[in-house]
Amino acid sequence: MAKVTVRVRNMMQMVNILLLQAIASADIIRDNTDKLKEAVFNAITMTQNVVTITAALQMAMAHQKKVIEAVKGVNKATEEMILAKRGPA
């Protein structure tokens, strides 16, 4: 009977060790999940900021293009007026 008692005790110790390992593994998984959630949130936030900045830059560049075209138009009109006042060359 003593052998059976020892075997049962050893099995109980193994079960306790496995239980502790399972608990530790669950804690690690929970911590990793929390870190992953934070990383995904940060990635989404960063992407939103990049999209916002990109849209603002695109709008500014489109405005600059319109201004450049307007300046070119004024320069051409001025050149034509100057040439018209000088008469034929």
C-alpha positions in Angstrom: 0.0 0.0 0.0 2.9 2.3 0.6 4.0 2.2 -3.0 0.5 3.2 -4.1 0.5 6.1 -1.7 3.9 7.2 -2.9 2.7 7.0 -6.6 -0.4 8.9 -5.8 1.6 11.6 -4.0 4.0 11.8 -7.0 1.1 12.1 -9.4 -0.5 14.8 -7.3 2.8 16.7 -7.3 3.0 16.4 -11.1 -0.6 17.6 -11.4 0.2 20.6 -9.2 3.3 21.4 -11.2 1.4 21.1 -14.5 -1.3 23.3 -13.1 1.2 26.0 -12.1 2.8 25.8 -15.5 -0.7 26.2 -17.1 -1.4 29.2 -14.9 2.0 30.8 -15.8 1.4 30.1 -19.5 -2.1 31.8 -19.3 -0.5 34.8 -17.6 2.1 35.1 -20.3 -0.6 34.8 -23.0 -2.7 37.4 -21.3 0.3 39.8 -21.0 1.2 39.2 -24.7 -2.4 39.8 -25.7 -2.5 43.1 -23.8 0.8 44.2 -25.5 -0.6 43.2 -28.9 -3.8 45.2 -28.3 -1.6 48.2 -27.5 0.5 47.7 -30.5 -2.5 47.5 -32.8 -4.0 50.6 -31.2 -0.7 52.5 -31.7 -0.5 51.3 -35.3 -4.1 52.5 -36.0 -3.4 55.8 -34.4 -0.2 56.3 -36.3 -1.9 55.4 -39.6 -4.7 57.9 -38.9 -2.1 60.6 -38.2 -0.2 59.8 -41.4 -3.4 59.9 -43.5 -4.4 63.2 -42.0 -1.0 64.7 -42.6 -0.8 63.3 -46.1 -4.2 64.8 -46.9 -3.2 68.2 -45.6 0.0 68.1 -47.6 -1.9 67.1 -50.8 -4.3 70.0 -50.3 -1.5 72.4 -49.7 0.4 71.2 -52.8 -2.8 71.5 -54.9 -3.3 75.1 -53.7 0.4 75.9 -54.5 -0.1 74.5 -58.0 -3.1 76.8 -58.5 -1.1 79.7 -57.3 1.8 78.9 -59.6 -0.6 78.6 -62.5 -2.1 82.0 -61.6 1.4 83.6 -61.4 2.3 82.1 -64.8 -0.9 83.5 -66.2 -0.2 87.0 -64.8 3.4 86.8 -66.1 2.1 85.8 -69.6 -0.5 88.5 -69.6 2.1 91.1 -68.5 4.5 89.9 -71.2 1.8 90.2 -73.8 0.9 93.7 -72.7 4.5 94.8 -72.8 5.0 93.3 -76.3 1.8 94.9 -77.5 2.9 98.3 -76.4 6.3 98.0 -78.0 4.7 97.2 -81.3 6.1 94.8 -83.9 9.8 94.1 -83.6 
